[in-house]
């Protein structure tokens, strides 16, 4: 009774990993078809010589000042996540989904390596 239940779990995991491998292989093979191909054509020398010269007329020789602590505005754009404490962030499903996207592929790889032995 219980041996068939335990035996079906690795098959499910293997079939899921096989499906993931096929999807990755398909993406890798379709990479050339999905890439943007730009045709580069040389410009004729006559076209280059006829183009008018560009003159910028923005005035003022002032260099833009960088942002510093003194020149930083009091109010700045802040997301809701920025205002949350670390405990509140850990309660958010967005954080858990992001962490699982990072960690689960490695766990699946370890499982696949163990079952391939």
N, C-alpha and C positions, 0 to 999 in steps of 0.2 A: 503494500500500500504506500508507505512513505517514500520508498526508494524511487518511484516514478515521479513523485512531486519534486524531489531534489534533482533528479535527472533532467527534468524539463526546464529548470531555471538556467543552467548553462547553455542549453540550446537557444533559449530566448535571447540571452546575452550575446551569444555568438551570431545569431541571425541579425540582431541589432547592429553589432559591430561590422558585420559583412555589408549591411545596407549602408552604414556610414562610410565604409571604405569605397563602395561603388559610387556613392554620391561625390566623394572627394576625387576619385579617379575621373569621373565625368566632368567635374569642374576643371581639373587640370588639363584634360584633353580638349575642352572647349575654350581654353584660355585664348588661343589665337583667334577664334571666331568672335570672341567678346571684346577683343582689344580694338582700340581706335587706331586706324591706319591713316596716316597723313601723307599725301603725295607731295613731294618737294619738287618744285619746278624752278629752274634757275631763271632769274630775271634777265631780260635783254639789257645790254649796256646802254642802249639808247633810252630805255625807260628810266634808268637810274639817273641819267644826266638831265632829263627833262623835269624831274620832280622838283618842286619849289623848296627853297630852304625854310626850315622851321624856325620861327622866332617866338620865344616865350615872352609874354608881356604881363607878368603877374605883379611886377613892381616890388618894392621893398626888399632890401638885402638882409633882412633879419632872419637869423637861423631859428628854427622852432625849438622851444625849450622842452626838455624832457620832463617826465613826471617825477617829482621827488616827494619826500614826506611833507615838506613845507607847502608845496603847490598842489597837493592832493586835495580834492574836494571833500567836504564833510560827508555828503551823501553820495553814495556810489551804488551801482547796480549790485544787488545781492539776491541770490536765489533763496528759496525756502530751505534748501538743504544746508546752505551756509549758516543760517540762523539756528539750526538744530544742534543739540548737544550730541556727543558721540553715542550715548545710550539711545537717544531717539533715532539716530541714523541706523543703528543696528536693528531697530524694530521695523524699519521700512522694507517692504518686499523688493524694492528696486535694488537695494544693496545686496540682498541675498541672491537675486537673479543674476546680478553682475558677477558676484563671486562664484556662483555655480557655473556660469559661462566660462570663467577662467579655469576652474578646478576640475570640472567633470570630464573634459577630454583627456586629461592626464590619468584620471582614475580608470576611464575606459581603456586607455592604452595599457595600463598595468594589468587589468583583467584580461585583455587580449593576449598579452605576453605570457601570462600564467597559463592560459588555456591552450596556447600553441605548443607548450612543452610536452 
